[in-house]
């Protein structure tokens, strides 16, 4: 595929039956400018200056290849795939939620599993936002060309200066806890809080936690007995840019997630230009390989976090390395090219 072909490629992302509003990405929106920030699956449309739709008829009208998201009971997705294929569209599919615990929850129902197997087999290709999901799709599509399954991480607009949320280093303090789900075992939220409490006691650095569980969450946090005045709570949903500004005021993001998710926690850290410690998401493994949780114990990660809190030069080195890796593999330009090449190969396979 030529560079001109890559520049002209447009992708429509279809969340059939979903509630997200229609979005046309004629340009990449500035922070706070559009209905949905250009992250997660909206980013696949945004990085190709494509569109995001919930109505299959509007997706058809775009006359572009389609990435169909698989959600809920997959019925709407199955109908949308059949309609798009009847009109000759090239359609790749992806589970909308691809953490290992989320995939397991989706596919424990026999009828949903049957529908999922058929959709994955009938689509022209599959795009996975984690390596683990790619392996799953490939095993279902055993008779298909391997090129029709691709691991393409979710992009972040780090190549757009408007999305640089970095804060002055002399205004940064403390630890931001990236996880917030007490009831998802693989998130290891409680363990992350214990590590953060120890780091707080050792260094005096404050800890910020997002608590959207109200009184129950405050009571659980109270049982951990953080040092007085050192625990900050964020207890209301914030617009994404405002949330990033909060994150950027910290020295590090800390998590111990073992869910093999796409990696929004690390993606947020990239936009804020701060280190992310722990986590085994796809973006963690790509951009923060030096500090991610893959293959590392909790004690090792706690030691890394302590070093980063004490050493500003080390923090700068981790940020610099993560930005370089992200520019190569996670930027809008890089992922836009990956998508263009993937659909070109998928269309070639379909035509042969």
C-alpha positions as CSV (number, residue, x, y, z in Angstrom):
1,X,0.0,0.0,0.0
2,X,1.4,3.4,-1.0
3,X,1.6,6.4,1.5
4,X,-1.1,8.1,-0.6
5,X,-3.4,5.0,-0.1
6,X,-2.7,5.1,3.6
7,X,-3.6,8.8,3.8
8,X,-6.8,8.3,2.0
9,X,-8.0,5.4,4.1
10,X,-11.1,6.0,6.1
11,X,-12.7,3.6,8.6
12,X,-16.2,3.4,9.9
13,X,-16.6,1.9,13.4
14,X,-20.1,0.5,14.0
15,X,-21.5,-0.1,17.5
16,X,-24.8,-1.6,16.3
17,X,-27.6,-0.7,18.7
18,X,-25.2,1.2,21.0
19,X,-26.0,4.6,22.5
20,X,-22.9,6.5,21.5
21,X,-23.9,9.4,19.3
22,X,-22.9,9.5,15.6
23,X,-19.5,11.2,15.1
24,X,-17.8,12.3,11.9
25,X,-14.1,12.8,12.4
26,X,-13.3,15.3,9.6
27,X,-10.5,16.4,11.9
28,X,-9.2,15.1,15.3
29,X,-11.2,17.0,17.9
30,X,-9.4,19.1,20.5
31,X,-10.0,18.3,24.2
32,X,-13.6,19.0,25.1
33,X,-14.6,19.8,21.6
34,X,-16.7,16.8,20.5
35,X,-19.3,14.5,21.9
36,X,-16.8,11.7,22.7
37,X,-13.0,12.0,23.2
38,X,-10.9,10.2,20.5
39,X,-10.0,7.3,22.7
40,X,-10.9,3.5,22.8
41,X,-12.8,2.5,19.7
42,X,-13.7,6.1,18.8
43,X,-9.9,6.5,18.3
44,X,-9.9,3.9,15.5
45,X,-12.4,6.2,13.6
46,X,-10.6,9.4,14.6
47,X,-7.1,8.3,13.6
48,X,-8.4,7.6,10.0
49,X,-10.7,10.7,10.0
50,X,-13.5,8.2,9.6
51,X,-16.9,7.9,11.4
52,X,-18.5,6.2,14.4
53,X,-22.1,5.0,14.1
54,X,-24.7,3.0,16.0
55,X,-27.0,2.7,13.0
56,X,-26.0,0.1,10.4
57,X,-27.7,2.1,7.7
58,X,-25.5,5.1,8.4
59,X,-22.5,2.9,8.4
60,X,-23.5,1.6,4.9
61,X,-23.8,5.1,3.6
62,X,-20.1,5.9,4.5
63,X,-19.0,3.5,1.7
64,X,-15.9,2.6,3.6
65,X,-14.6,-0.6,5.3
66,X,-16.3,-1.3,8.7
67,X,-15.1,-2.3,12.1
68,X,-18.1,-3.9,13.7
69,X,-18.1,-4.0,17.5
70,X,-19.5,-7.1,19.2
71,X,-21.5,-6.2,22.3
72,X,-24.4,-7.2,24.5
73,X,-26.0,-10.5,23.3
74,X,-24.5,-10.1,19.8
75,X,-27.9,-10.2,18.1
76,X,-27.7,-6.7,16.8
77,X,-24.1,-7.3,15.7
78,X,-25.1,-10.5,13.9
79,X,-27.8,-8.7,12.0
80,X,-25.5,-5.8,11.1
81,X,-22.8,-8.1,9.8
82,X,-25.3,-9.9,7.5
83,X,-26.6,-6.5,6.2
84,X,-23.2,-5.1,5.6
85,X,-22.0,-8.2,3.8
86,X,-25.1,-8.2,1.5
87,X,-24.0,-4.8,0.4
88,X,-20.4,-5.9,-0.3
89,X,-18.7,-4.1,2.6
90,X,-15.4,-5.4,4.0
91,X,-16.2,-6.0,7.7
92,X,-13.8,-6.8,10.5
93,X,-15.2,-7.5,13.9
94,X,-13.9,-6.9,17.5
95,X,-15.3,-7.5,20.9
96,X,-16.1,-4.2,22.4
97,X,-14.7,-5.3,25.8
98,X,-11.6,-7.4,25.6
99,X,-10.2,-7.9,29.1
100,X,-9.9,-11.6,29.9
101,X,-12.5,-11.4,32.6
102,X,-14.9,-9.5,30.2
103,X,-14.5,-12.1,27.5
104,X,-15.2,-14.9,30.0
105,X,-18.4,-13.1,31.2
106,X,-19.6,-12.7,27.6
107,X,-19.1,-16.3,26.5
108,X,-20.4,-18.3,29.4
109,X,-23.8,-18.3,27.9
110,X,-24.3,-21.1,25.2
111,X,-26.4,-19.0,22.8
112,X,-24.1,-16.1,23.0
113,X,-21.1,-18.3,22.5
114,X,-22.7,-19.9,19.4
115,X,-23.5,-16.5,18.0
116,X,-20.0,-15.3,18.7
117,X,-18.4,-18.2,17.0
118,X,-20.5,-17.7,13.8
119,X,-19.9,-14.0,13.6
120,X,-16.1,-14.4,14.0
121,X,-16.1,-17.1,11.3
122,X,-18.3,-15.2,8.9
123,X,-16.5,-11.8,9.1
124,X,-13.8,-10.8,6.6
125,X,-11.4,-10.3,9.5
126,X,-10.9,-9.6,13.2
127,X,-9.1,-6.8,14.9
128,X,-7.9,-7.4,18.5
129,X,-6.9,-4.7,20.8
130,X,-4.9,-7.2,22.9
131,X,-2.6,-10.1,21.8
132,X,-4.7,-12.5,23.8
133,X,-7.9,-11.6,21.9
134,X,-6.0,-12.0,18.7
135,X,-5.1,-15.6,19.6
136,X,-8.7,-16.3,20.4
137,X,-9.9,-15.1,17.1
138,X,-7.2,-16.9,15.2
139,X,-8.2,-20.3,16.8
140,X,-11.8,-19.8,15.7
141,X,-10.8,-18.8,12.2
142,X,-8.5,-21.8,11.7
143,X,-9.4,-22.1,8.0
144,X,-8.8,-18.4,7.2
145,X,-5.7,-16.5,6.1
146,X,-3.7,-15.5,9.2
147,X,-3.5,-11.9,7.7
148,X,-7.2,-11.5,8.4
149,X,-6.6,-11.4,12.2
150,X,-4.6,-8.5,13.5
151,X,-3.5,-7.2,16.8
152,X,-3.8,-3.4,16.6
153,X,-3.6,-1.5,19.9
154,X,-6.0,1.3,20.6
155,X,-4.3,4.6,19.5
156,X,-3.8,7.7,21.5
157,X,-3.3,11.2,20.0
158,X,0.1,11.7,21.5
159,X,1.2,13.2,18.1
160,X,-1.2,16.1,18.6
161,X,0.1,18.9,20.9
162,X,-3.4,19.8,21.9
163,X,-3.6,16.4,23.7
164,X,-0.4,17.0,25.7
165,X,-1.6,17.3,29.3
166,X,1.8,17.3,30.9
167,X,2.1,19.5,34.1
168,X,5.2,21.3,35.3
169,X,7.4,18.8,37.2
170,X,7.6,21.1,40.2
171,X,3.8,21.0,40.5
172,X,3.6,17.2,40.6
173,X,3.2,15.2,43.8
174,X,1.9,11.9,44.8
175,X,0.6,8.6,43.5
176,X,-2.5,8.2,41.3
177,X,-4.2,4.8,41.7
178,X,-5.3,3.8,38.2
179,X,-7.9,1.1,39.2
180,X,-11.2,1.7,41.0
181,X,-13.1,-1.6,40.9
182,X,-13.1,-3.5,44.2
183,X,-15.3,-6.3,42.9
184,X,-13.2,-7.4,39.9
185,X,-10.7,-9.8,41.3
186,X,-8.2,-9.4,38.4
187,X,-8.0,-5.6,38.9
188,X,-6.2,-6.2,42.3
189,X,-7.4,-2.8,43.4
190,X,-7.0,-3.6,47.1
191,X,-3.4,-4.8,46.6
192,X,-2.6,-1.6,44.7
193,X,-4.0,0.5,47.6
194,X,-1.9,-1.5,50.1
195,X,1.3,-0.8,48.1
196,X,0.3,2.9,47.8
197,X,-0.2,3.1,51.6
198,X,3.2,1.7,52.2
199,X,4.8,4.1,49.7
200,X,2.9,7.0,51.3
201,X,4.2,6.0,54.8
202,X,7.8,5.7,53.4
203,X,8.0,8.8,51.3
204,X,5.2,11.1,52.6
205,X,3.7,11.3,49.1
206,X,-0.1,11.6,49.0
207,X,-2.3,9.1,47.2
208,X,-5.3,9.9,45.0
209,X,-8.1,7.4,44.5
210,X,-11.2,7.6,42.3
211,X,-14.1,6.5,44.5
212,X,-17.4,6.3,42.7
213,X,-18.9,3.9,45.3
214,X,-20.0,6.6,47.7
215,X,-20.3,5.7,51.3
216,X,-19.3,2.0,50.7
217,X,-16.1,3.0,49.0
218,X,-15.2,5.6,51.7
219,X,-15.8,3.0,54.4
220,X,-13.5,0.5,52.6
221,X,-10.8,3.1,52.2
222,X,-11.2,4.1,55.8
223,X,-10.3,0.6,56.9
224,X,-6.9,0.9,55.2
225,X,-6.0,3.8,57.6
226,X,-3.9,6.0,55.3
227,X,-1.8,8.6,57.2
228,X,-3.9,11.7,58.1
229,X,-4.3,14.1,55.2
230,X,-2.6,11.9,52.7
231,X,-5.6,10.3,50.9
232,X,-7.3,12.4,48.2
233,X,-10.6,11.2,46.8
234,X,-12.2,12.0,43.4
235,X,-15.9,11.2,43.9
236,X,-17.6,12.6,40.8
237,X,-17.4,11.7,37.1
238,X,-15.3,14.3,35.3
239,X,-15.0,15.3,31.7
240,X,-12.1,13.4,30.2
241,X,-9.8,16.5,29.8
242,X,-10.5,17.5,33.4
243,X,-9.7,14.0,34.6
244,X,-6.4,14.0,32.6
245,X,-5.5,17.3,34.3
246,X,-6.0,15.7,37.7
247,X,-3.8,12.7,36.7
248,X,-1.1,14.8,35.3
249,X,-0.5,16.5,38.7
250,X,1.0,13.3,40.1
251,X,4.4,11.8,39.9
252,X,3.3,8.3,38.9
253,X,0.2,6.2,38.1
254,X,0.1,2.9,40.0
255,X,-1.9,-0.2,39.3
256,X,-1.7,-4.0,39.8
257,X,-4.2,-5.0,37.2
258,X,-3.9,-8.5,35.7
259,X,-6.8,-8.4,33.3
260,X,-4.9,-8.2,30.0
261,X,-7.1,-5.2,28.9
262,X,-6.3,-2.9,26.0
263,X,-4.7,-0.4,28.5
264,X,-6.5,2.9,29.0
265,X,-4.8,3.5,32.3
266,X,-1.4,3.5,30.5
267,X,-2.9,5.5,27.6
268,X,-4.0,8.2,30.1
269,X,-0.5,8.2,31.5
270,X,0.9,8.7,28.0
271,X,-1.2,11.8,27.5
272,X,-0.2,13.1,30.9
273,X,3.5,12.3,30.3
274,X,4.0,10.5,33.6
275,X,5.2,6.9,34.3
276,X,2.7,4.1,34.7
277,X,3.8,1.4,37.1
278,X,2.2,-2.1,37.0
279,X,-0.6,-3.5,34.8
280,X,-0.4,-6.0,32.0
281,X,-2.6,-4.3,29.4
282,X,-1.5,-4.1,25.8
283,X,-0.4,-0.4,26.0
284,X,1.4,-1.1,29.3
285,X,3.4,-3.8,27.6
286,X,4.2,-1.7,24.6
287,X,4.9,1.8,26.0
288,X,5.9,1.0,29.6
289,X,7.7,-2.3,29.2
290,X,10.3,-1.2,31.8
291,X,7.7,-0.7,34.5
292,X,4.7,-2.8,33.5
293,X,3.4,-5.7,35.6
294,X,3.9,-8.5,33.1
295,X,6.1,-11.1,34.7
296,X,6.9,-9.0,37.8
297,X,5.9,-9.5,41.4
298,X,4.1,-7.0,43.6
299,X,7.3,-6.4,45.6
300,X,9.2,-5.7,42.4
301,X,6.6,-3.2,41.3
302,X,6.5,-1.6,44.7
303,X,10.3,-1.2,44.6
304,X,10.1,0.4,41.1
305,X,7.4,2.8,42.2
306,X,9.6,3.8,45.2
307,X,12.6,4.5,42.9
308,X,10.5,6.6,40.6
309,X,9.0,8.7,43.4
310,X,12.5,9.5,44.7
311,X,14.3,10.0,41.4
312,X,13.0,12.7,39.0
313,X,15.7,11.8,36.4
314,X,14.4,8.2,36.4
315,X,10.8,9.5,35.9
316,X,12.0,11.6,32.9
317,X,13.8,8.6,31.4
318,X,10.7,6.4,31.7
319,X,8.5,9.1,30.2
320,X,10.9,9.7,27.3
321,X,11.1,6.0,26.5
322,X,7.4,5.6,26.7
323,X,6.7,8.5,24.3
324,X,9.2,7.2,21.8
325,X,7.6,3.7,21.8
326,X,4.1,5.3,21.6
327,X,5.1,7.4,18.6
328,X,6.2,4.3,16.8
329,X,3.3,2.0,17.6
330,X,0.4,3.9,19.4
331,X,0.1,7.3,17.8
332,X,-2.7,8.2,15.5
333,X,-0.4,8.2,12.5
334,X,1.1,4.8,13.4
335,X,-2.2,3.1,14.0
336,X,-3.9,4.7,11.1
337,X,-1.3,3.1,8.8
338,X,-1.7,-0.3,10.6
339,X,-5.5,-0.1,10.0
340,X,-5.0,0.8,6.3
341,X,-2.6,-2.1,5.7
342,X,-4.8,-4.5,7.6
343,X,-7.9,-3.8,5.5
344,X,-5.9,-3.8,2.3
345,X,-4.6,-7.3,3.1
346,X,-8.1,-8.4,4.2
347,X,-9.7,-7.1,1.0
348,X,-7.0,-8.8,-1.1
349,X,-7.7,-12.1,0.7
350,X,-11.4,-11.7,0.2
351,X,-10.9,-11.1,-3.6
352,X,-8.6,-14.1,-4.1
